[in-house]
């Protein structure tokens, strides 16, 4: 069944959509990264007292990893309803869940007050954070990708990605300011709660902006087409988005998971584990380590849109491959620079690492969006992105800390990241270029009905964009 291609979103409206997605993802990532920084700095003392300092840090990072374990569940639930009900509604819900959990952490009694119930409650709230973030990412990048045009999709879709360094910048900046103004005793006693409670204010601002945007026109058109097909089929229900993803896009899901290995692992080693490594192995203060991450995150924020724009010119794969290869090659110089104990070298190590990470992270939003059909895109992009986080980002600080404890050397940690880079190079290397795909031209049910096969060369997630077909004949 054919329908006209949705009209492109006016530039002014598109910028408002981008701003809403960026502010929302910034708040969500602020909440998520705030926990990671606190896990490295104070949670080991407040919720796991009596342990060896490094063991306490390991236990603290275990609760940090729990948030990643909930992200696939969030991807499944939010992906399903986001593909059925729309992107906007689910994005509002994810923001409320994340902000509420973060605010509650700021009110949480510590082990000294309620004993073992404290780490249990901390873990539950971390699960809520992970569940919310598992649904946030896919909806935010799709809302922008589906409003924009194919010619500059990489650039516009990269802006929600800047929410990660912006959130990191905000979380690290607040923590850095507090550690500078407060004594260690005051920060440990009550100062750490302030940035968590601040999340409540940020969520109100994010909701006000996010509620002002409209649903994706591509999704609206696809929903109308689905309803029309349903009436033709005498009310027969559509397949569940998850079922369609696994049937038609299984190859794309595996590619997305592999593509995230180096991106996810390197990021958490560079931004979370570095707070442990720099303070325990080189004697640098936590304030110095936080300041280095703060400066590097600002550069990271600026680099992501530039990499996204480059992916519009040369393709998603070349930029992504450059980032994966670069991050692998940088790991040994990265640790060598930190081992000098110089603040300038620490900044250089973290900044170059995050710029190379940006070459993978920037095109990722458009790349993953272009892999999947409209009525299963939220599910497909979220599943591919979040299921890999369990094997990649979740254990990364934990594995790096354990390797440091066992070997007292950075070499195994560097090899760990290099191994992830090799996996990503393989995954992206076998993927097809998606830069020219028309998101309004990709519909899984329509192509499935035509007997186009699976997600390989003939599936709805493959080369489906038919650029030569007239606009009014394209399926949505």
N, C-alpha and C positions, 0 to 999 in steps of 0.2 A: 504494500500500500504506500503510495507516495504522498508527499506534502511539501509545501514550500519551505525552503530553508529559513530558519528564524532570522529576523533582521538583526544586524550587528548592534550592540549596545552603544549609545552615544558616548563620546569620549568623557564628558563630564560625569555621566552615570557610572561609567567603568571605573573612573578614579575613586568614586565614592564606594563602589563595591570593593576595590582593592584596599582602600583605607579601612573598611569594616573588617575585612578578612585579616589584614595586618594587625590591627589593634587587638582583635580577638585572639589571634595566635600568639601575639606578644604576651598577653595576660596569661594564657594557658601555659606557655613555656616558662614564664616568670615563676608561676606556681611550681611547675615540675622541677626546674633547675634550682630553685630555692631549696627544695628538699635535698637535692644532691649535694649542694654546697654545705648545708647544715649537717648532713650525714658525715661529711669529711671533717667538719670542724667541731661540732658540739654534741651530736646525738650519741656518739660513742660514750661520752661521759654522763649524759643525762638519762639515757634509757638502758645502757648496758654497763653499769658501774661494776667495779671489782675485777674486770678483765684486764689482761695485758693490753696496753694501748693499741698495738697493732691488731690484736684479736678483737678488741672492742670496735675498731674501725671496720674490720671484716663483717662483724655482726650488723653494724650500722648499714654497710653497703648491701647486706642481705635484704634488709627492709627496703632499701632503694631499688633493688632488683625486682622485688615483689610487684612494684608498680608496672614494670614491663610485662610481667606475667599476665596482668589484667588487660593489657592493651589489645591482644587478639580478640578477647571477648567483646571489648568495646567496638572493635572493627566489625565484628559479625553483627552485633545488635544495631549499631548506628548505621552500618552499611545497608542492612536489610531495610530498615525504616526510611533511611535517606533515599534509597532507590524507589521506595513505594510512596512516600509522603512528600519528599522534597528535601533539598539541602538545608534551607534556612531554619526550619523548625528544629532540626537535630543539632544545628550549631548553637542555637540558643540554649538548649538543654545541656550540651556539653560544657558550656561556659558556666552555667549555674552549678553543675556538679563539681567541676574543678575548683571554682572559687569557694564553694561551701566547705569542701574537704580541707582546703588550705587554711581557711579561716579557723576551722575547728582545731587544726594542728597547733595553731598559735595559742589556743586555750587549754591544750592538753596537759594534765598533771604529769610530772616526771616519775621515774622509778622511786625516788626518795619519798614521794607522797603516797602513791598507790601500789607500789611494788610491781610485780610482773604484769599486772593489768596495763601498765603504761606502754610497754613495747607491743602488746597485743592490739591496743587501740590505735597506736601509731601505724601498725601494719594494715589494719582495716582501712584507715583513712588513706594510706598510700595506695591500696587497691582501688579505692574510689577515684583517686587521681589518675591512675593508669587507665581505668575503664573510660573515663571522660576523654583523656588525650587520645586513646585509640580511635575514638569517633571524630575527634576534632580535625585532625590533619586532612583526611580525605575530603570532608565537606568544605573546608576552607579553600583548598586549592582548586576543587571542582567549581566552586561558585565563581572564582575568577576565570578559570580556564574556559568555562562554558559561556561566560559573558563576552569574552574577548574574541579577537579575530586570529586566524591561523598565522598571519604574517608576523605578529609580535607576541604570540602566546607565551613563548619561553620567557620573555622579559616580564610581562604582566604577571604570569603565574609564579615567577620567582619572588615576588614581593611578599606573599604570605610566608614564604620560606625565610625571609628576613626576620620573621617573628621569633625564630629560634635564637639568633644572636642578640636580637633586641631584648628578648626575655632574659637571656643570659647576662646581657649588659645591665639590665635593670636589677636583676637579683644580685649579681656580684657587686654592683655599685652601691646598693643599699647595705649589703653586708660589709663592704669595705668601709663605708662611711661610719657605720656603727662600731666596727672594730677600732677605727681611728679615734672615735669620740669617747668610747667606753673602755674601762679597764677590762682585762680578761675575766675577772671575777664578776663584774656587772653584766658583761655580755653573756656569760654562761648562766647567770642567775635569772635574768629577765630580758636582756637586750635582744636575744635571738628571736623572741616572740614578735617583735615589732614588724618585721617584714612579712610575716605570715598574716598578721591582722590587717596589714595594709591591703592585702588581696581583696578584702571585702569592698573597699572603695573602688579599686580598679575594676572589679566585676560590674559594678553599677554603671560605670562609664562605658565599658564594653557592651553591655546589654543595650544601652541607649543607642549606641551607634549601630549595632548589629540588627536591631529590630527595624531600622529605617531602610534597609535594603530590600530589593525585590528578589523573588525566586529566579533561578536561571531560566532564560528563554528556551534554551536547548532542552532542558528537562521538561518544561511545560509542553513543548511540542511533542516530545517523546511520550509523555503521559497521555496527551490527546490521541496520539496514534495508537497507543496500547488500548485505550478505551474503545476506539473505533474497531480495532481487530477483535476485541472481546465481544462486541455486539455481533460481528460477523460470525464469530464462533459460537453463537447462542449462549453467551455468558461464561464460556469456559475460562477458568482462571489462568493467569500467566504462571510460568514456572517461578519458583522462588529465585531471587537474585543469586543466592549462594550456589544453587544447583546449576544455574546457567553459567556462572563464572567457572565452576569446576568442569563443566562439560565443554565449553567453547574457549575458555581462556586459561586453562591449566598451565600451558606453556608460559604465558605472559606472567602468571602469578609466580612461577619459579624464577623467571628472569628478574622480576622486581625484588624477590627475596634475595637473590644473589647480588643484585646491584646494591642493595643496602648494607651488605656485610662490611665492606671497608668504610663506607660513609658513616655508619652507626658506631662501629668499634673505635675508629680513629677519633671521632668527636668526643666520646666519653673518656677516652684515655687522655686526650689533650686538655679537656676542660674540667673533669671531675677528679680523675686519678692524679692529675698534676698537682692538686692541692695537698695530696698525701706525699707524693714523691719529692716535691720541692722542699717541703718542711722537714721530712724525716731523713732524707738522704743527702741533702746539700746544706741543711742548717738555715735555709732562708725562712723568714717569718711568714706566717699565714697572711699578714697584710701585704707583703711583697708579692706572694703568689696570687692573691686576689687582684692586685693592681695589674699584674701582667695579663691575666685573663680578661680584665676589664678593657685594657687598651687593645688587645688582640680582637676582642668581640666587636669593637667599634669598626675596625678594619674589615672584619668578616661581614658585617652588615653592609658596608659599601661595596664589597666585592661580589656579593651574590647577584644583584641586578645586572652587573656587568657581565658575569658569566652567563646569566639567562639570556641577555641580548646577543651574546656571541653564539649561543645555541640556536638562535633564530637564523643566523647567517650561515653557520657551518654544519649544523645538525646537533641533535641531542647526544648521540653516541660519541663523536670525537671529543666533545668537552668533558663528558663523563669519564671516558677512558684516560684522558689527560690527568684528571684529578686522581683517579685510582692509582695510576702509575706513579704520579708525583708523591702521593702520600706514602706509598711503599718505600720509595727511594729516600724520603725525608726522615724516616724514623731513627736511623742511627745518628745522623747529624743533630736531630731533635734532642735526644738524650745527652749527646756529647756537649751541646751548648748549655743545657741545664746544669750538668755536672761541674761546669766552671764556677758556679756560684755567683755569677754576675747577673745583676738585674737586667741590664741591656741585652745580654745573651738569652735570658729567659723570655723577654718580650719577643725577640727575634724568632726563637724556636716556636713559641705558641702562635705568633702571627702568621708565619709562613705555613705552619700546619693547618690553620683555619682557612687561609686563602685557598690552599689546595683542596681542603674539604669542600669549600664553596663551589669548586668546579664540578663536584658530584652532586651536591645538594641543590644548586640552582636549577639545572635542567630537569631534576627529578620530578617536580610537580607536573610540568607539561608532558614529560616522557611517560609517566605512569597514567596520566589522564588520557593520553592518546592511544593507549594500549587497549582500552576497554570500551564496550558498547554503552550507550547512554543509560539504559535501564538496568545496567549492572555495574556501572562505572564506580559508584560510591563503594559498593561491596568489593569489587575487584581491586581498586587502588588501595583501599584500606587494608584488605587482607594481605595483599602483597607487601605493603609497607610495614604493617604491624606484626605479622607473624614472624618476620625476620628479626624483629627487635628482641624477641625472647632469646634467640641464639646469639644475637650480636650485642646490642646496647645494654641489655639487662645484666649479663655477667661480666661485661668488659672491665669496670673498675674493680670488681671482685677478683677476677682472674689476674689482672695486673697487680693488685695488692698481694695476692697469694704468691705469684711468681717472684715478686720482690722479697717477700718474707722467706721463701725457700732458697733463693739463689743469691740474694743480696747483690743483684746486678740488673741493669736495664736491658741487657742483651736478649733474654727470653721474651721480654715485653715487646721489644722492637720486632722480633721474629713473629710474634703473635699477630701484630698489626700487618706485617708484610704478607703473612699467610692469608689474611682476610682480603688484602688488596688483590692477590692472585685470583681468589674466588670471584671477586667483582669484575676483574678484567675478562674472565671467561664468560660470565653471565652477560655482560654488556656486549662482549665481542660477538656472541651468537644471536643477539637481538637484531630486529629489523629497525631501520631508521623510521621515525614516526613524524618528523617535522612537518610534512605537508598534509597530514591527515585532517579532514574536516570533521570535527566532533559531531556536527549535526547530520553527518552522512553515515554514522555508524549506529546500527540498531541490531542487537543480537537476535531478537525474535524474528524480525523480517528476514534476515539472512539465513537464520536457522530454518525457517519455513521454506526457503528456496533451496535447501539441501546443500549448503556450502561447506559443511564439514566442521572440523574442530579448529582450535586456535593456532594451528600451524599456518602454512602458507595460504590456506583457503578459508580460514575461520573468520568470524566477525571481528576478531581483534587483529587480523592481519592486514594485508593491503586492501582495505575496503574503500578508501577514499577514491571516488571515481571523478577525478578532476575534469574529465572531458564531458561529463553528463550535464545537461542544462540544470540550472538551479531549481527550477520548479518540478524536476523529476526526481530529486534526491529524497531518500528515505530518512526519516528521523526516528 
